[in-house]
Amino acid sequence: MQISTASVLITGGASGLGEAVVRSVLQRGGRALIADLDTVRGEALAAGLGERALFVQTDVTQTGAVNAAITALVNRWGRLDAAVNCAGIAPPRRILGKDGPLPLEEFSRVIQVNLGGTFNVCRLAAEAMAANEPHPDGERGVLINTASVAAFEGQIGQCAYAASKAGVAGLTLPMARDLARHGIRVMAIAPGLFDTPLLAGLPEEARHSLAATIPFPARLGDPDEFAALAVHILENRYLNGEVIRLDASLRMGPK
Ligand SMILES: NC(=O)c1ccc[n+]([C@@H]2O[C@H](COP(=O)([O-])OP(=O)(O)OC[C@H]3O[C@@H](n4cnc5c(N)ncnc54)[C@H](O)[C@@H]3O)[C@@H](O)[C@H]2O)c1
């Protein structure tokens, strides 16, 4: 895929890792639709990025909203070439806490947003991509999902989050196999600890102690490093059906 001619839908694009992907796609001449729940951040971001960026308020768990975002992109730019799923939530809570067992609704909500939302966007984006005229090599589109190292080493308080991200990792190969006949590649990135608004809320001391658990480089990841991998996946036509850890060799402990 040539990013300079591509139109990319980025969920969670109003903040953190998603925002970095939006900026990288635009820097390479592509077009980016920011699909995010957060209207304030999304509109402000799109307004500063020019006419190759568009914000559509989107809840990834809602089929109508996701279809509306895809339709807005196709109406504006002609075709959907890629979808990068960065929308996610990570409320920490133990399965059994001081106030009793984790309510099933809270567990289900995390699964619904992180796993269900990712799948929802993929299935609807794949439908739009399947209608694309293929490139000479047969490629019609690319899907990139964001898992987490918590998919493999979930920490204390991460039952719901780790399960949702393990689900995202597990989707990768069967989805790539399902969509091979349509010329659509599917990849996932499993980030370690990245410096996004998610972590910016922590005190400086806590950020330092988190960074100290990372072997090398012993610092939080820069969202631009995540975006660089996402852009590489879009461009490298032989990457398919794999989860790539991006974590500076971090292996998370229990807490
Ligand atoms: N930051 C990290 O260290 C890290 C590590 C591993 C994985 N991740 C994953 O990367 C992704 C991005 O994380 P981030 O750090 O950029 O977080 P962030 O909080 O900065 O951004 C997440 C964005 O998702 C949006 N969002 C939440 N629920 C949504 C919904 N239902 N529909 C549409 N948009 C929704 C939020 O409004 C927000 O703009 C998440 O899936 C997160 O789990 C982050």
Ligand as a Chemical Component Dictionary entry (heavy atoms), coordinates in Angstrom:
data_LIG
# 
_chem_comp.id                   LIG 
_chem_comp.type                 NON-POLYMER 
_chem_comp.pdbx_formal_charge   0 
_chem_comp.three_letter_code    LIG 
# 
loop_
_chem_comp_atom.comp_id 
_chem_comp_atom.atom_id 
_chem_comp_atom.alt_atom_id 
_chem_comp_atom.type_symbol 
_chem_comp_atom.charge 
_chem_comp_atom.model_Cartn_x 
_chem_comp_atom.model_Cartn_y 
_chem_comp_atom.model_Cartn_z 
_chem_comp_atom.pdbx_ordinal 
LIG N1  N1  N 0  -0.422  3.568  26.254 1  
LIG C1  C1  C 0  0.028   2.350  26.483 2  
LIG O1  O1  O 0  1.033   2.157  27.200 3  
LIG C2  C2  C 0  -0.644  1.145  25.860 4  
LIG C3  C3  C 0  -0.046  -0.115 26.029 5  
LIG C4  C4  C 0  -0.643  -1.228 25.456 6  
LIG C5  C5  C 0  -1.805  -1.099 24.720 7  
LIG N2  N2  N 1  -2.382  0.136  24.581 8  
LIG C6  C6  C 0  -3.619  0.198  23.814 9  
LIG O2  O2  O 0  -3.464  1.156  22.790 10 
LIG C7  C7  C 0  -4.714  1.737  22.490 11 
LIG C8  C8  C 0  -4.582  3.263  22.554 12 
LIG O3  O3  O 0  -4.208  3.609  23.868 13 
LIG P1  P1  P 0  -3.721  5.077  24.254 14 
LIG O4  O4  O 0  -2.649  4.906  25.260 15 
LIG O5  O5  O -1 -3.473  5.863  23.032 16 
LIG O6  O6  O 0  -5.026  5.571  25.045 17 
LIG P2  P2  P 0  -5.800  6.975  25.015 18 
LIG O7  O7  O 0  -6.703  6.919  26.196 19 
LIG O8  O8  O 0  -4.829  8.090  24.883 20 
LIG O9  O9  O 0  -6.667  6.876  23.673 21 
LIG C9  C9  C 0  -7.741  5.990  23.544 22 
LIG C10 C10 C 0  -8.799  6.670  22.705 23 
LIG O10 O10 O 0  -9.874  5.727  22.511 24 
LIG C11 C11 C 0  -11.088 6.452  22.550 25 
LIG N3  N3  N 0  -12.191 5.538  22.868 26 
LIG C12 C12 C 0  -12.449 4.904  24.030 27 
LIG N4  N4  N 0  -13.572 4.172  23.924 28 
LIG C13 C13 C 0  -14.040 4.341  22.661 29 
LIG C14 C14 C 0  -15.165 3.849  21.935 30 
LIG N5  N5  N 0  -16.060 3.028  22.510 31 
LIG N6  N6  N 0  -15.318 4.235  20.647 32 
LIG C15 C15 C 0  -14.429 5.068  20.057 33 
LIG N7  N7  N 0  -13.356 5.586  20.697 34 
LIG C16 C16 C 0  -13.167 5.217  21.983 35 
LIG C17 C17 C 0  -10.872 7.502  23.625 36 
LIG O11 O11 O 0  -11.794 8.582  23.482 37 
LIG C18 C18 C 0  -9.431  7.920  23.355 38 
LIG O12 O12 O 0  -9.346  9.026  22.464 39 
LIG C19 C19 C 0  -5.724  1.163  23.494 40 
LIG O13 O13 O 0  -6.394  0.089  22.885 41 
LIG C20 C20 C 0  -4.816  0.657  24.608 42 
LIG O14 O14 O 0  -5.418  -0.406 25.307 43 
LIG C21 C21 C 0  -1.827  1.255  25.130 44 
# 
loop_
_chem_comp_bond.comp_id 
_chem_comp_bond.atom_id_1 
_chem_comp_bond.atom_id_2 
_chem_comp_bond.value_order 
_chem_comp_bond.pdbx_ordinal 
LIG N1  C1  SING 1  
LIG C1  O1  DOUB 2  
LIG C1  C2  SING 3  
LIG C2  C3  SING 4  
LIG C2  C21 DOUB 5  
LIG C3  C4  DOUB 6  
LIG C4  C5  SING 7  
LIG C5  N2  DOUB 8  
LIG N2  C6  SING 9  
LIG N2  C21 SING 10 
LIG C6  O2  SING 11 
LIG C6  C20 SING 12 
LIG O2  C7  SING 13 
LIG C7  C8  SING 14 
LIG C7  C19 SING 15 
LIG C8  O3  SING 16 
LIG O3  P1  SING 17 
LIG P1  O4  DOUB 18 
LIG P1  O5  SING 19 
LIG P1  O6  SING 20 
LIG O6  P2  SING 21 
LIG P2  O7  DOUB 22 
LIG P2  O8  SING 23 
LIG P2  O9  SING 24 
LIG O9  C9  SING 25 
LIG C9  C10 SING 26 
LIG C10 O10 SING 27 
LIG C10 C18 SING 28 
LIG O10 C11 SING 29 
LIG C11 N3  SING 30 
LIG C11 C17 SING 31 
LIG N3  C12 SING 32 
LIG N3  C16 SING 33 
LIG C12 N4  DOUB 34 
LIG N4  C13 SING 35 
LIG C13 C14 SING 36 
LIG C13 C16 DOUB 37 
LIG C14 N5  SING 38 
LIG C14 N6  DOUB 39 
LIG N6  C15 SING 40 
LIG C15 N7  DOUB 41 
LIG N7  C16 SING 42 
LIG C17 O11 SING 43 
LIG C17 C18 SING 44 
LIG C18 O12 SING 45 
LIG C19 O13 SING 46 
LIG C19 C20 SING 47 
LIG C20 O14 SING 48 
# 
